[in-house]
Amino acid sequence: MKKYFNKLSAALTPVALLATVSCTDLDETIYSELSKDNFYNNKVEIMQGVLRPFTHMQAWLAPTGQNGYYFHGESSADQIAWPQKGRHGYDGGDHVRLHRHEWTEQENRLRGSWGLMWEGLGYVNALLEDLEEVDYEAAGLTLEEMESILAEVRVMRAFHYIKIMDMWGNVPIVTTVGTPINPETRPRAEVFQFVEDELLANVEKLQPLSQALVGRVSKAAGYAMLSELYLNAEVWTGTPRYDDCIAYSDRVINGDGGSLMGAMRLDPSILGPFSNQNQFSPENIFQFAFSRDGGFTFNWAGFFFGYSNMSRALNVTYSGWNAFVVTPNAFDAYEENDLRKKEWFLFGPQTDYETGAPILGTEEYDGEPLVYVNNIRRNSEGATGEGSMTEGEENSGARFHKYRSGTSDEEGVYWENDYIIYRLTEIYFNKAEALMRRNGGAATTEAVELINESRKRAYSETDWADEAYTTATLTLDELLAERGREFIFEGKRRTDLIRFGEFTSGTWWDKDTSEPTRALFPIPHIHLALNPNLVQNPGY
């Protein structure tokens, strides 16, 4: 099913399609054009339109090589860094500034993020305008089916606004393409209200989650969005909404919004939600339906994978830029008996998948065994200490191994991974946190049970008795730490740190405290110049 939707989503581009012109008849012009007047003739064409903005969304939300929400959310937080490694990766210092919270309003990558996210919102608004004029009966749809499709698009728009609001706070609310030409900045609380209203008005019209809804917006996805919205309401509006967070978390947990595989439940394996068959993981709720066979690959390799010499370690066909690494403090946050530390990272000596022979370095350790170490400093030059963002080497830091592509000889399943946006484990954590905050920060028995249900997968039966939380040991600080361990690489860390009051006041490897205004990114300078009705965020 997901391959089917990938082909649909790739088929439609909202521009004119130019045909060839005969070289022997220069007076003849042959062309064809797709427009809302001659498209949307049936359900297949309507779904092609619906999926167009969804496929665009992966460019800024997933770690697929673009510089969007994911890049800024993780690189500015305490778990992932893109340090300079010898002659590679300085890139004008933008990674260094982002990690140290020293960015400016003229950052190229930030400008790219703004453009990608608002472009995506424009796709959604244009699609809604088109669909609202469609003769759904002529297209073979019932009124209920058409209302569900429109609800899906409106919920997708609300999701765009959740992430835009998270990054920039006070932003315009635009629902019509080109109107107004220069929209005004609206207060964040007003944007929140718009998002809430849109979700509540449409979520019950969505279809329940099922295998047929992989790669689309389901009712369970809508409930998960509301869980996230209400969990962050105190930061985004000044008013806590923890009861509402609990209510919508329960809707997901109880399966009211459907599920992929029978009853909604956690995956028994810590690898299941990220495997190359993760469309069958029972805990996954909302995902990009990537498919290598379908021509739409989840290519995490660019950011996360090492140079081409590392392809031998996993017997894969991809290589990367040797960009992101795990910060020393993040890797140290895992106990040695935590299975996540073993399974979700590449660390230590790297060896050939087939022969077991050492993989050799190509830069500082050219011709020597490549050994990933938990520090970021010039060890080849005898350096000691904590190092810094400008002192890395080719082997600095533990590496990403959370998503598993399988090996290149696995026909039909190799590199078929979907990218997960929401999974049930997050909803468990959301509810537990809401219960604790409603209880003055103290853990309740239910909160402990929710977190333990997730955490126990990371330990052997022998170790678990000593690792289970109690109402005394599950503090808010410990919940933030466990949330970091569980959701590393998933694009959520900045938002979590802000909610716990640690993003600007906290310190971690090569990052001191920063001004409170750094909890929001600046509106890029060029967009302020283009739209005089935009108001820059404080501190910039």
N, C-alpha and C positions, 0 to 999 in steps of 0.2 A: 504493500500500500504506500509506503513512504517513497518508493521509487516513482510511483505514479504521480504523486504530488510534486516531486522534484521536477519531473518532466513538464508538468503543467506550469509550474512557477517560472521555469526558464523560457517558456514559449511566448510570453507576452511582454513586450516593451512598449511603453506609451509614447512612441514616436512614429513618424511616418516611415513606411518600409518602401525603399526605392528599388525599382526593378531595373533590369539591364536595358540599355538603349542599343538598337541595331547599329552596327558600324557602317552599314551600306545605305541606310535611310536616315539621314541626319535631320529630316523634317518630322520624323515620327518620335513622339515621346510616350513611352509606356511606363506607367507607374501604378502602384496600388497603395492604399492608405487604410490603416486601421484607425477607427475612431469610435466613439461611443454610439454613433448613428448606425454603423454597420457591424458592430461587434456585440457581445453579450446576447447572442441569439439563442443560447441554450445553457444548460447548467455547467457544462464543461468550460465554456468560454467565460461564464460568470466566475467560476472558481479560479480560472487563470488570472482574472483581474484581482480577486481577493488575495491570492498568494503573492502577487507582485510586491506589495510593500512588506510582506513578511520576509521574503527572501532578501530584500534590501536591508532589513533590520539586522541580519547577521553580520553585516559589514561593520556595525558599530557596537554590537552587544557581545559577540563571540570573539575569542582570541584567534582570529583568522588573518591577522596581518594588517588590519586597518588601525587607525589611531582614534578610537572612540571611547565609549563609556567604560569598556573593560580595561583598556590600556590605562586610563587615568585613575580608575578606581583601585586597581591593584598596584600600580607603580608609585602611587602616593601614600600607600599604606605600609604596614610593618612586616610583610611576609615575602614579597617579591621585589627584586630590584633588577635594573638593567645597567650594570656597572661597565665602565670602560675596561677592556681586557687587552692590555698592551696597545697595539696599533688599531684595535677594533673597538667600535661601539661608543666613541665619544659623541659623535653626531651633533656637534655644536653645543654640547653640554645640556641638552634638553632633558635627558634622562636623570642627570645629576640634579638639576633644578627641581624636577618633579619629585624626586625622592626626598629632597631636603626641604620641600615646601617653599622654594624660592622662585617659583614660576612667575611670569609676567603676563600681561594681557596681549602680548604680541607673539606668543608661542605658536609655531606653525601647526603642531599636532593638535593643540586645543582648538585652533581655527578649523581644522579638519573635522574635529568631533562635532562642533556646532553645526557645520555644514551638513555632515552626514545625517545627524539626528533630525534636523529641521527639514532636510530634503525628504527623509522618510515620512515625516508628518505630512508633508505636502502630497506625497503619493497616497496616503490614507484619505486626506480630505478630497483629493481629486476623484478617487475611487467612489467615495460616498456620494459625491455629486452625480457621478455617472449612474450608480446603482439606483439612486432614488428616482431616476427617470425610466428605468427598465420596465418593460411590459413583462412582468414575471409570468403571467399566464401563458403568453405566447412563447416564452422560453421553457415552458413545461414545468414550472414550479408552483407549489401551493403558496398561499399567503403566509402560512406558518413557516415554510421553508425560507421564503424571502425575508421575513422578519428576523429569522435566526441568522441569516447571512449578514444582514445589516447590523445586527447586534454584535456579531463577531468582529466586524470592521470597527465599530465604535469602541469596543473593548480594546482592540489593538491600538487605537488612537489614545485611549486612556493610559495604556502601558507606556507608550512613547512619553506621555507627559509625566508619568511617575519618574522616569529616568532623567528627563530634562530638568524637572523640578529638583531632583536630588542633586544634580550637578551645579545648577545655576540659581536655584531659589526663585526669585522674582522674575518671571518671564511673561511674554505675551500669551494670550489665549486666542488661537486662530482656528477657525472651523471652516472657512471658505477660502479657496485658493485665490490669492491676489486681493483679498478684501479684509481689512484695509491695506493699502500699499505699505504703510509704515505703522504696524501695530504697536500699541503702547505696552510698556511693562506693567504687569499686574502683580499685586502682592502674592506671596507664596501661599498664604492661607486661602486666597481666592482660587488659585490654581488647584490646590488640594480639594476645595469644594467642587470645582468643575470635574475633577477626576472621580471623586466619590459619587457625584450625581450620575455621571455617565456609566460607572460600573453598576450601581444599584438599579438603574433603569434598564440595563441590558443583560446582566449576568444570567437571570433566570430564563432568558430566551435562547441561551446558548445550548448546544447539544452536549450531552454527557460525554466524558472522556471514554474513548474506546480505541481499538486498533485503527479504526477508520479515521480517527481524529488526530493521529500522530502527525505532527507538523502543522497543526491548526490550533485555533483558540477554542478550547472547550470550557464547559461550565466549571470543571475542577480548576482550570487555569485562572478563570475569573475569580473564583473564591480565594485562590492563592494570592492573587494581586491584592485583594481586599485585606487579607491577613498581613501582607507586607505594608500596605498603606496605613493601616491602623496601628501596627507596631511602631511605625516611625512618626505617628501623628504629633507626638509631643515635640519632637524636633522641628517638624515641618509647619506646625500651626501654633505651638505653645500650649495645646490642650491634649492631655493624654486620652487615648481611646482603647485602653487595654481590654475592656469587656468586649468591645466589638472585634478586636483581634482574636480573642478566644473563641467567640461565636463563629467566625468564618474559618478559623483553623479547624474547629470541630466539624464544619461542613465538609472540609477536605478529608479529614481523618476518618469520618464516618462513611465516606464513600458517596455522599449526597451528589457530588459532581461527576460520578463515574470513576472508572479506573481502567488501566491498560490490561490487567491480567487478573480477572476475578475480583476478589475483595481488595480494597486499597490496603496495602501493608508495606512494611519496610522490606527491602531486599535482604535476604539472609547473608549476602556477601558484600564486603566493602568494595569489591571490584565490579559487581553487577550493574550498578547504575551508569557505569562509564565504559562498558565493554563494547565490542564491535557488533553486538546484538542487543544493545541497550534499549531498543524499542520494545523489548519484552521484559524489561525490569519492572516488577510490580509497584515500585515506589515512584517512578518517574511520572511527572504531571504535565510538563510543558517543555517542548524541546524543538530545536531546529532539526528537521528530518533530512539530515545530510545523507548522501549515498555516493560512494565512489563509482559504483556501477551505473548509477543514475546521472553521473556527470556533475555532481554538486558535493564535492568532498569537504569534510570538516578538516581543514589543513591547519592544525595547531603547530605544525613543525616550525614555521617561520620564527615565531617568538620563542618557542620552548626547546627546540631540539638543537643539538650541537652540530658541529661541522660534519661534512660528508663522511669522515672517518667513523662517526658514531653509528652510521646505518648498519654496520656489521654487528653491533651489539644486540640489536633487536631483530635482525634479518628483515629489514624494511627497505622501501625504495625511496624514502624521503630523507632530507637533511634540512638543517635550518641555519640560523644566523648566530647561534650560540649567544642568544640575547638574555632572556630572563634567567635568573638564578634565585635560589631560596636564600633569604637573609640568614645569617648565623643564629640570630635569636629565634627565628621561626623554626628552624630545624631542631634547635635545642629544646623547644617546647614539647617535643614528643619524648616519652619514656622509651627506653631501649626495647621493652617488651610490647610496645604498641605496634600492632601489625600494620598500621597505616604508615609508620616510619619505614618499614621494610618494603611495602608494596607500592606506595605512591610516589617514591623518589628513586632516582638513579644516584647512587653514591658509592664511593670507594673505587677499587680497581675496575676498569671496564674491559670486558673480554669478548672475543668473537663468539657469536651465538652458536656456531656449528663446531668450531675447533677448540674453543676455550683459550686460544692464544691471546696474549695481551693486545689491546688496541693501543696504538702509539699516537702520541701527540703530534701536532703539526705546527705549533707556534712556540711558546716558551719551552715546551717539552717535546720538541721535534725529535722523533726517533726514540723517545723514552715512553714507558708505560703511562697511559692516561689514567689518573686517579683523581676523582672528584673529592674535594676536601671542604670542610665546613668553615672556611674563612675566605676572605676576599682581600688578598694582599699579595705582594710580590715575593712569594716564597722562593722563587728561582734566584732571586737576588739577595736572599738571606733576611728578608723583612720579618719582623715580629709585630705583635700588637694586633689591634682590631682592624687595621687596614681602612680603606675608604672606597667611595664610589669611583674613584679614578685610579685605583691601584689593583685592579683585577687581573687575572691570568686566564688562560683557556680552560683551566680545571677548577676555577673558583666556584664554590657553592654547590650544594645538592641540586638536582635537576628534576624536572617534571616527568612523572610516569603514572599519572592518575588515569588518563584515558589510554586504553590499550588497543592498538590497531590490529593486533595479531600479526602473523608473519606473511610475507609477500606470496607464499605458496598456498595460502588458504583461499581456495576459490570460493567466490560468492559471499564471503564474510570479511575478507581483508579490508580494513580501513572503512568499514560501513558505520562507524560511530555517529550517533546523533549528539548534538551539543545540548546539555540539559540546562534549562533556565530555572525551573522549579522542580524540586523533588520532595517527597513526603518528609524526609528527615528535617528539612528546613522548617516545615510546618510544625513538627514536633518541637523544635527549638523555639519557634515564634511563640507557641502557646506556653511553653515552660517559662520563657522570659516574661511574658505578659502576666502570668500567674505570680511570679516573684515580685514584679514591680507593683502589682496591685496589693501585694502583701508586705509592702515596705522594704522590699529588697531581699527578704528572707525566702528560702526555698520551702515550698509545700511538698507534701508527699507525692502529689500528682506530678509536680514539676520534676522531681527526682526520678520518678518512674519513666517519664517521657525521655529524659536525657540518657538514663541508663539503658533504655531499650535500644537506643542508637549506639551508645558507647561500647556495649558488651560485644559487638561484632569485631571490635578492634583488639580483643584480647583472647588468649586461649582460655579454655575452661579452668585450667589450673590457676591461672593468674587472676581470673575475674573476681574471685572473692575478695582480693585485696584492692581492687581497682574501682569497685562500684561506689557511686556517690551516695551520701546520706544527706539529710536536711541540714546537717552541720557543715559538711564539706562543700556542698554546692552553693557557693556564694556567687554574687553577680560577677566579681572579678574572675572566678573560676569558670563561670558560664561563658564569658567573653573568650577566655583562653581555649576552652573546649570548642567553642564555635569556630575559632581560628583553625584548630587542628582538623576539624571535620570538613570545613568548607574551603580549605586552602585551594587556590587556583580557580575558584568558581565565580570570581568577579564580584564579591560581596563585602570585602574586608573594609574598604573605606567607609561605607554606610554603617557598618557595625561599630567601628571605632568612634564615629561621630555620635551615634546613639548612646554609647557608653561614656562619652565625654573624654575620650582618649586620643582623638585624631590630632588635635593641635597641642594639647597639654602633655601628651605622652612623648616619651623618647624611646628610640630603638637604634639599631645599628646605623651609624653615620647620619642620624637625624636627631636634632635637638627640638625643644619646644618651638612652636611657631605661633604667629598671631591668631587669635580666635577667628578673624575674618577669613582665614584660609580654609575654613570649613565649606566655603563656596568657591567655585572657580570664577575667574573674571570673564565677563562677556568679551570676546575677542575684539581688539581695537578696530579692525576693519569693519566689523558689523555695527559697531557704534557709529562709525563714520557714515555707513550706508543708511542707517535708520536713526534719525535724530530723536525718535520717541523712545528709544531704549535707554534705560538708566543703569549705569555701571554699579556693580555690587560694592559695598563699603570696603575700604582698604586697598583699592586699586586706583 
